[in-house]
Amino acid sequence: MHSTLIVARMDPGSSAKVADLFGDFDATDMPHRMGTRRRQLFSYRGLYFHLQDFDADNGGELIEEAKFDPRFIGISEDLKPFIDAYDPATWRSPKDAMAERFYSWEGDR
């Protein structure tokens, strides 16, 4: 499984609206189209964390393909009033807000 973690800024009072937007988005076939297995949203002291797990390492490629879908464009626009770039000076795309994994451990199943 491949995971990405996007870090941004969000007013904690916006969490319910952001959750609703993703709930509507995830009720479509878009998660399947992007290879998304699981999405989790977290907030902490004005920070927003978007953890997305993919079935395979090609999640980035599938998202690149989905970026032109009107639903993907729509949720990106709908989130703008609630989510701000962590560092606006360096942000050009969600890739610029992705945390870098530096340790991973998995237990036996």
C-alpha positions as CSV (number, residue, x, y, z in Angstrom):
1,M,0.0,0.0,0.0
2,H,1.2,3.5,-0.8
3,S,0.3,6.5,1.3
4,T,0.5,10.3,1.0
5,L,0.1,12.9,3.7
6,I,-0.8,16.5,2.7
7,V,-0.2,19.2,5.3
8,A,-2.0,22.5,5.1
9,R,-3.7,25.1,7.3
10,M,-7.3,25.0,8.3
11,D,-9.5,26.9,10.7
12,P,-10.6,24.2,13.2
13,G,-14.2,25.4,12.8
14,S,-14.2,24.3,9.2
15,S,-13.7,20.6,9.9
16,A,-17.4,19.7,9.5
17,K,-17.7,21.4,6.2
18,V,-14.5,19.9,4.8
19,A,-15.7,16.5,6.0
20,D,-19.0,17.0,4.2
21,L,-17.2,18.0,1.0
22,F,-15.1,14.8,1.1
23,G,-18.0,12.7,2.1
24,D,-19.9,13.8,-1.1
25,F,-16.7,13.3,-3.2
26,D,-16.0,9.9,-1.8
27,A,-19.6,8.8,-2.5
28,T,-18.8,8.9,-6.2
29,D,-16.5,6.6,-8.2
30,M,-13.6,9.1,-7.9
31,P,-11.8,7.3,-5.1
32,H,-11.9,4.1,-7.1
33,R,-10.7,6.0,-10.2
34,M,-7.8,7.4,-8.2
35,G,-6.9,4.1,-6.6
36,T,-7.8,5.4,-3.1
37,R,-8.3,2.7,-0.5
38,R,-8.7,5.0,2.5
39,R,-8.8,8.7,3.2
40,Q,-8.4,10.2,6.7
41,L,-8.6,13.8,7.7
42,F,-7.0,15.2,10.8
43,S,-6.7,18.7,12.4
44,Y,-4.4,19.9,15.1
45,R,-4.1,23.5,16.2
46,G,-4.9,25.1,12.9
47,L,-3.1,22.4,10.8
48,Y,-4.9,20.1,8.4
49,F,-3.6,16.6,7.6
50,H,-5.0,14.6,4.7
51,L,-3.8,11.0,4.8
52,Q,-4.7,9.0,1.7
53,D,-3.9,5.3,1.2
54,F,-3.7,3.8,-2.2
55,D,-3.9,0.2,-3.4
56,A,-0.6,0.6,-5.3
57,D,2.4,2.9,-5.8
58,N,0.8,4.4,-8.9
59,G,-1.7,6.5,-6.8
60,G,0.2,9.7,-8.0
61,E,-0.2,8.7,-11.6
62,L,-3.9,8.0,-11.2
63,I,-4.5,11.3,-9.4
64,E,-2.7,13.1,-12.2
65,E,-5.1,11.5,-14.7
66,A,-8.1,12.4,-12.5
67,K,-7.1,16.0,-12.1
68,F,-9.0,16.9,-15.2
69,D,-12.3,15.4,-14.1
70,P,-14.9,18.1,-13.3
71,R,-15.5,16.4,-9.9
72,F,-11.8,16.7,-8.9
73,I,-11.7,20.3,-10.1
74,G,-14.9,21.0,-8.2
75,I,-13.7,19.7,-4.8
76,S,-10.4,21.5,-5.3
77,E,-12.4,24.8,-5.8
78,D,-14.9,24.0,-3.0
79,L,-12.0,23.4,-0.5
80,K,-10.3,26.8,-1.2
81,P,-12.3,28.8,1.4
82,F,-11.3,26.3,4.1
83,I,-7.8,25.0,3.3
84,D,-4.8,27.2,3.0
85,A,-1.3,26.2,1.9
86,Y,1.1,25.6,4.7
87,D,3.7,27.7,2.9
88,P,2.1,29.9,0.3
89,A,5.4,31.0,-1.0
90,T,6.4,27.5,-2.2
91,W,3.0,26.0,-2.9
92,R,2.1,25.3,-6.6
93,S,0.2,22.0,-6.3
94,P,-0.7,19.4,-3.5
95,K,2.6,17.7,-4.2
96,D,4.3,20.8,-2.7
97,A,2.4,20.1,0.6
98,M,3.2,16.4,0.9
99,A,5.0,15.3,4.0
100,E,8.1,13.1,3.4
101,R,8.0,9.7,5.1
102,F,11.2,9.0,7.0
103,Y,10.2,5.9,9.0
104,S,7.7,3.1,8.6
105,W,6.9,-0.1,10.5
106,E,4.3,-2.8,10.0
107,G,3.5,-5.6,12.4
108,D,2.9,-9.2,11.4
109,R,-0.6,-10.1,10.2
